Amino acid sequence: MKTFKDIKWKQHRLGKGFIQGLLMLDNGIELSIVAGPGMYSLPRDAGNSPDDFNKFEVAIFDQDGNFIETNEGDVMGWQSREDINKLIQIHA
């Protein structure tokens, strides 16, 4: 089973201080995890590594690249590593 530790991180297209992690599940569902100023992440300051954050913004896409709606809408804010591991389990 994949976990938060399997997420591949890179600099977000918004530039320095923003990060994005992508995780493709075996069933084709993809999680996009982002953090940085103005995003639903904590702390609100810029960072260059997932280690700089303790809460993240998460979007989940189906096999066709469409948002999977949640109770929170398109994205889920302020998700901890444990929350993200639960999301991975749910959608795997």
C-alpha positions in Angstrom: 0.0 0.0 0.0 1.3 3.4 -0.9 1.7 6.1 1.7 2.7 9.8 2.1 6.4 8.7 1.9 5.8 7.5 -1.8 4.8 11.0 -3.0 7.1 12.4 -5.6 7.8 16.1 -4.8 8.9 19.0 -7.1 8.7 22.8 -7.2 5.2 23.9 -8.0 4.7 25.8 -11.3 4.0 28.9 -9.2 7.7 29.0 -8.4 10.1 29.1 -5.5 8.4 28.6 -2.1 5.7 26.4 -3.5 5.8 22.6 -3.7 3.7 20.0 -5.4 3.6 16.2 -4.8 2.0 13.7 -7.1 1.0 10.2 -6.3 -0.6 7.9 -8.9 -2.5 5.0 -7.3 -2.6 1.5 -9.0 -6.2 2.1 -10.0 -5.4 5.3 -12.0 -6.6 7.8 -9.3 -4.1 10.6 -8.8 -3.5 12.7 -5.7 -2.0 16.2 -6.1 -0.7 17.6 -2.8 0.5 21.2 -2.7 1.7 23.7 -0.2 2.9 27.3 -0.1 1.7 30.9 0.5 -1.9 31.4 -0.3 -2.7 27.6 -0.4 -4.6 25.7 2.2 -1.4 24.6 4.0 0.4 25.3 7.2 2.6 27.1 8.0 1.6 29.8 5.5 5.2 30.7 4.8 7.1 29.5 1.7 9.0 26.2 1.8 11.1 24.1 -0.6 10.4 20.7 0.9 7.5 18.8 2.4 9.4 18.8 5.6 8.7 22.6 5.8 5.0 22.0 6.1 2.7 20.0 8.5 -0.6 20.6 6.6 -1.2 20.4 2.9 -3.9 21.1 0.2 -5.0 18.0 -1.6 -6.9 17.4 -4.9 -7.9 14.0 -6.1 -8.5 13.1 -9.8 -10.1 10.1 -11.4 -8.6 8.1 -14.3 -9.9 10.7 -16.8 -8.3 13.7 -15.0 -11.6 14.9 -13.5 -11.8 16.2 -9.9 -13.3 13.7 -7.5 -15.7 15.8 -5.5 -15.5 15.7 -1.7 -17.5 17.2 1.1 -15.2 20.2 0.9 -15.5 20.7 -2.9 -12.7 20.3 -5.4 -9.8 20.5 -2.9 -9.3 19.6 0.7 -7.3 22.0 2.8 -5.1 21.6 5.8 -4.6 17.8 5.5 -2.0 16.2 7.7 0.3 13.4 6.7 -2.1 11.0 8.5 -5.1 12.5 6.7 -3.4 12.0 3.4 -2.5 8.4 4.3 -6.2 7.8 5.0 -7.2 9.4 1.6 -4.7 7.1 -0.1 -6.3 4.0 1.6 -9.8 5.2 0.8 -9.1 5.7 -2.9 -6.8 2.8 -3.5 
